[in-house]
Amino acid sequence: MIQEQFTDIIQLIKQSRSNAITAVNTEMINLYWNIGQYIQNRIETEEWGKSVVKELADFLQKSEPYLKGFSDKNLWRMKQFYQTYKAFPKLSALLREISWTNNLIILSRTKSVEEQEFYLRLSSQEKFSSRELERQINSGVFERTMIGNSKVSSVMRELHPDIKNTFKDSYIFDFLNLSDSYNESDLQKGLINQMKNFILELGKDFLFIAEEYKVQVGYSDFYIDLVFYHRGLQCLVAFELKSDKFKPEHLGQLNFYLEALDRDVKKQNENPSIGILLCKDQDHAVVEYALSRSLSPTMVAEYKIQLPDKHLLKEKLNTL
């Protein structure tokens, strides 16, 4: 149909605009990098002091009054930007794939090059807005990811050797605003109503399929709380939600659901389904024992309905 051809033209226009925005952003980051390098070199040779940078900002304002973003404060940020990353050329491309605002957020909110690289890669991959990036840092996603992935069944590791950092050991659902007496139904409804924030917390490779997903085994119907598809792993992901502490019998229920998905729902080109048990709390020894004999690709994760204490997360990460 002719309308489909018109739609192709719209896609070409959108792609061209996107390419143009990317090119402009890359050139802007190059400019800020070069200015930062120039200032750093002048200061290192003791040709410039702090007052000279202020004079430069005033000169730029008078000479080019329409230029924005070149105050003395921003010029110092460009110097800090160059100084921070000049010894890490492997990060060069990542710096140019995200906005200047997100670069500044990462620069000001992180302490180590490992943490900086983590958020640079995450921002580039997930195309975070500045607000989304701020939330990820506030929720301690770096610390949680580095600490995590320990409560994964051996079958999961065998099927997906590169599973590291795909799932977290704990998830933060501070956007739900649940009461103290919530139940599993409240949790499920809250996550459905806040699907955008839920997927942002999970990772944007997750595609939502259904809630209360029905599988029929024999003459009985069973309902899986939430079912997603993971583009990177190319498999179905079943989430079971528990409003209480982890119990070993929870895994039996989840394993049953995975068997039903793999026999009756999974397509031939897809990998075996993965099960995620989200619990309010867990005894780590009990989880380890339960997972050691699990014959399915499963993992157990905690969730919190309030932002974590980042200081405690950093202490735990340093201990590990």
N, C-alpha and C positions, 0 to 999 in steps of 0.2 A: 504494500500500500504506500501511497505517496507520503502519508503522514509519518510512516516509519523512516523514510528517507529524510524528512524534515528533522526528525528526532536525532538522526545521525549528525546533522549539521549542528544542532544544539550541543551535542556531546563534544564535537570538535571545538566549538567556541569555548565551552567550559574548560576543556583540557588546555587550550591555548592560554586562557586566563590564569589557570593554575600554574602553568609553566612560567608565565611572566612574573607572577608573584614570587615563585621560588627563585627565579633569577635575580629579581630585585633584592630579595632578602639576602641571598648569597653575596651580592655585591656590597650591600650595606655592612654585613659582618666583616667582609674583607677590608672595607674602609676603616671601620673601628679598630680592627686588628692592626692595620698599618699605622694609624694615628697613635695607638697605644705603644707600638714598637718605637716609633719616632720619639715620643716623649720619654720612654724608658732609656733609650740610647743617650739622649741629651742629658738626662739626670745622672746616668752612670758616669759620663765624662765630666760631670760637674759644671757643665755649661748652663744648666737650668736649675732653678730652685722652685719652691712652691709658689713664690710670687710671680714667676714667669708664666706658669700655667694659668694663673688668674689673669695675667695680662693678655695671654693668648685668647682666652675666652672673651674678654672685653673687646679685643681687636676683631675677632670673628663676628661678634654681635654688631659692631659699628660698620664693618666692611660689607658684611652680608646679612642685613637685618632679617631677611626672610628664612635664614637657616635656623632650624630648630634642633635641640638635642645636643648642643655643644657648650653647655655651661661648664664652669671649672669642675663641678662635682662629676659631671658625666665624662669629662676628659680624664679625670683620675680613675674613673671606672674602666675606661678603655685601657689605661696603663695597667691596672690590676688584671684585667681580662688577658692581655698579652703575657704579663708576667706569670700568671697562674698556669697557662697552658703551653708556653713556648717550649718546655722540655718534654712535651707529650704530643709529638706529631701525629700519632695514631688517632688522636681525638679531633684532629683538624677538620675532617669532613663532617663529623657530628655537630660541631659548633655552628657550621653553616647550614645545617638542615633544620634548625629551630630558630625561633624568633629571638631578637635581641632582648626582649622582656624576659623570656624564659631563660636565656643565658644568664641574665642578671639575677634571677631568682635562684638558680642553681649555684651561682658564684657566691651569693650572700648567705645561703642556707646550708651549705655542705662544708665538711671539714677535711675530707681526704679525697685523693684523686680517684680511689675506688668508688666512693659515693658519687663523685661528680660524673664519672663515666657511666655509672648505673643510671642516673637520672637523665643524662644526655641521650643514652640509647633508648630509654623508655619514652622520653618525650618525642624523639624522632619516630619511633615505631608506632606509638599510639596517637600521635598528632594532638597532644594535649593543648588545651587553652591554658592561659596563665592561671586561671582559677582552678582548673583541674590539677595542674601541676602542684599548686600550693597545697591542695587537699592531700595529694599523694605524699608530699613531704611531711605535712602535719600528722598524717596517720602512721608515719614511720615505715613506709613500704620497703625502703632499702633494708632496714634492720630486720623486719619481719621476713623478707625474702631470703636474706642471708642466713637467718636462724632456721628457717623452715626446711621443708622437704625431708625431714627425718622420719615422719610417720607415714611412710609409703610401703605398701606390701612389696615383697620380693618379686612377685609376678609383674607388678607395675614397672619396676626397674628393668626387668628383662625385656619387656615389650617396648619400653621407651627409655633407652639408655641416656638420651639427652633430655630427660624429664626435668632436670634441675632448673629451678626458677620459673617453671611453667605454672605451678600452683604454690600457694603460700601455706605456711603452717597455721596462720590465723588470719581471719578476715575482720574488717572493721565496718560495722553497719550503723554508724552514728547518725546517718540520715533518716533512720526509721522512726525515731521519737517514740519508742514503745514504752508502755507503762511497766511498772515493776512486776505485775502479775500477768504478763503476756503468755500465750500458749503457742503451740506450733502453727496453728491456723493463723494467728495474728502475725507471726513471723513471715509465713508464706505470703499472705496478702500484702504485707508491707513491702516485701522484696519485689512483688509483681508491680505494685503501684509506683515503686521507685526503680524501675528496670534500668533506666539510663545510669543511675548512680551505682546500681548493683553490678552492671557489666563493666563500668569504669573500675570498680574495685576488683573484679575478677580478671579483667584484661580484654581488650577489644577483639581478640580472636574468637571469643565466645559468641555464638549465635543462638538466641533463644528459640526453642521449639514449642514447648507447652508446659503448663502447670497441670497437676493431677493427670499426668500422662497415663492412659489406660493400656495395660497389657493383659491379655487373656491367656490363662494357662488352664488346660482342661475345661472344666465348666465354671471356673471362678474368674472374676475380674479383680485386678490389682491396680493400684494407682501410685505412680511415682511422683514425689512432690514437685520436682522441677527437672526438665530435660533440656540440655543444650547440645549444640554441635560445636566442636573445636576445629577451626580451619587448619591450624598448624599440625595438630596431631591426627586430623582426619578421622575422628571418631565421635560417637555419642558420649555425652557426659551426664550421668544421673546424679542429682543432688537429693539427699535425704536430710531433712531438717529435724533437729531434736532440741527441745527447749530445756532439756535437763542434762545431766552428766552422761558421758559415754558409758555404754554397757556393751559387753562382748556380743550379746544377742543382736545388737543393732547391725553388726556386720553380716550376720546370716540373712537378714532381710534384704540388705543391699546386694549381697551376692546373688540372691534369687532374682532380683530385678535385672541384674546384669546378664544373667543367663537368658532371661526372657527377651531382653533387647537383642542379644547376639543371635539368638535362634530365629526370631520372628520379625525383627525390625532392621537390623544392620544390613547394609548392602554389601555385595561381594568385594567391592573395591575399598571398603572402609576397614579400619583397624578395630580390634575388639573394644567394646565399650569400657569406659572408666567410671568408677563410682566414688563420689565424694560424700563423706558423712560429716555434716556440720553440727557440732555439739556446742552447748553453752560452756561446758567445762570438761576436763578429762584428767584421769590419772595416767601419767605417762607410762608407767610400768604396765598397767593393764592394757593400754593401747598397743604397746610393743609386743606383749604376749599374744594378743588377739590377732595382730597382723602377721606374726611370724608363721602362722599356719594357714593364712588366707590364700586360697587358690585363684583369686580374682584380682585384677588390677584395681585396687582400692586404696584410699587414703583417708585419714581422719584429721580434721582441722577444727580448731576452735573459732568461735566468732565472738566479738565484743560489740556492744551497742553504744559504747562511748569511745572517744579517741584515747589511745593508750598514752602512758607516760613515756615520752621519748627518752628521758634520762635513764629509766629502768631498761628500756630496750637496748640502748647503747651499752649499758653495763653488761647485759646478758651476752650481747654480740662480742664484746671485748673478752669476756670470760671464755666463750667458745673459741 
